[in-house]
Structures are given as C-alpha cells and as structure tokens.
Amino acid sequence: MSTFGTTPRINHSKLGKYSGETVRLTAEIKRMDGDTAVVIASDGGEILIHLHREANLATKYCEIIGRVNEDSTVKVLWCMNLGDNLGMF
C-alpha cells in the first residue's frame, strides 16, 4: 500500500475537498451494479464508486483507496474486504 503514498482518510462530507487526489475510505457496501457500487461512508453519506476489473468487494464493509473525481465519485485504485461486522458508525 505504500505505492499510494499518504492518503487522507475521508468521509462523505470531506469528499469535495479532495477532488483529483487519492484518498482512503472505510465504507459499507449498499449496492453493486456492474462496474459501479454505492457505499455508505462513516458519516452516513452515500458515495458512488467506480470499480476496476480486479476489485473484489465480497463483504459488507471495505477499505478503499481511490482517486476523487470532479463529480465527487471515487475511482477505486485498491480495495480490501473488512468482513461483515465492523463498528463503523
């Protein structure tokens, strides 16, 4: 993960401040649809994420490192499953 350098941990409310930057996001997966997913950030806000082919989100919670797009969506660069029980909220 050091490949990504420093990645600030954000939630939905901080998303707009990091347009064009690489960030870290812990989230609950709300729904998956092909190469996109909607996740719920730690502050309860929903974020649309764009997955890559190797992304394997298979549990309820995940950690995402991604680049924030101008439209406040996130392009996943790396992701990790965190299981189905996480005290995030």
C-alpha positions as CSV (number, residue, x, y, z in Angstrom):
1,M,0.0,0.0,0.0
2,S,3.0,2.3,0.2
3,T,2.6,2.7,-3.5
4,F,-0.1,5.3,-2.9
5,G,1.9,7.5,-0.5
6,T,-0.1,9.5,2.1
7,T,-3.8,9.0,1.7
8,P,-6.1,11.1,3.9
9,R,-9.0,9.2,5.5
10,I,-12.2,10.9,4.4
11,N,-16.0,10.5,4.7
12,H,-18.8,11.9,2.5
13,S,-18.6,15.4,3.9
14,K,-14.9,15.8,3.1
15,L,-15.1,14.3,-0.4
16,G,-15.4,17.7,-2.2
17,K,-12.2,19.0,-0.6
18,Y,-10.1,16.2,-2.3
19,S,-11.1,16.4,-5.9
20,G,-8.3,14.9,-8.1
21,E,-6.5,13.5,-5.0
22,T,-6.0,10.0,-3.7
23,V,-7.9,9.2,-0.5
24,R,-8.8,6.4,1.8
25,L,-12.4,5.5,2.6
26,T,-13.9,2.9,5.0
27,A,-17.4,2.1,3.9
28,E,-20.4,-0.2,4.0
29,I,-21.4,-1.5,0.6
30,K,-25.0,-0.6,-0.1
31,R,-25.4,-2.0,-3.6
32,M,-23.2,-3.2,-6.5
33,D,-24.1,-2.8,-10.2
34,G,-21.6,-4.0,-12.7
35,D,-18.5,-1.7,-12.6
36,T,-20.0,0.7,-10.0
37,A,-21.1,0.5,-6.4
38,V,-22.8,2.8,-3.9
39,V,-21.2,2.8,-0.5
40,I,-22.1,4.4,2.8
41,A,-19.3,6.4,4.4
42,S,-18.7,6.6,8.1
43,D,-20.8,9.8,8.4
44,G,-23.8,8.1,6.7
45,G,-23.3,9.8,3.3
46,E,-23.6,7.8,0.1
47,I,-20.7,7.7,-2.5
48,L,-20.7,6.3,-6.0
49,I,-17.5,4.4,-6.7
50,H,-16.2,3.2,-10.0
51,L,-14.6,-0.3,-9.7
52,H,-11.8,-1.8,-11.8
53,R,-11.8,-5.3,-13.1
54,E,-9.8,-6.8,-10.3
55,A,-11.9,-5.2,-7.5
56,N,-13.5,-8.0,-5.4
57,L,-15.8,-6.5,-2.9
58,A,-17.3,-9.6,-1.2
59,T,-18.1,-8.5,2.3
60,K,-20.4,-5.9,3.8
61,Y,-17.6,-3.5,4.8
62,C,-14.5,-2.5,2.8
63,E,-11.5,-0.2,2.8
64,I,-11.0,1.7,-0.5
65,I,-8.1,3.8,-1.8
66,G,-9.2,5.8,-4.8
67,R,-9.0,9.0,-6.7
68,V,-11.8,11.5,-6.2
69,N,-13.3,12.6,-9.5
70,E,-14.6,16.2,-10.2
71,D,-18.2,14.9,-9.8
72,S,-17.4,13.6,-6.3
73,T,-17.4,10.0,-7.3
74,V,-14.4,7.8,-6.5
75,K,-12.4,5.7,-8.9
76,V,-11.1,2.6,-7.0
77,L,-7.3,2.1,-7.2
78,W,-7.2,-0.6,-4.4
79,C,-9.7,-2.2,-2.1
80,M,-9.8,-4.7,0.7
81,N,-12.7,-6.6,2.3
82,L,-13.1,-5.9,6.0
83,G,-15.8,-8.5,6.9
84,D,-19.4,-8.3,7.7
85,N,-19.2,-6.9,11.3
86,L,-17.5,-3.6,11.7
87,G,-18.4,-0.9,14.3
88,M,-18.1,2.0,11.8
89,F,-21.0,4.2,12.9
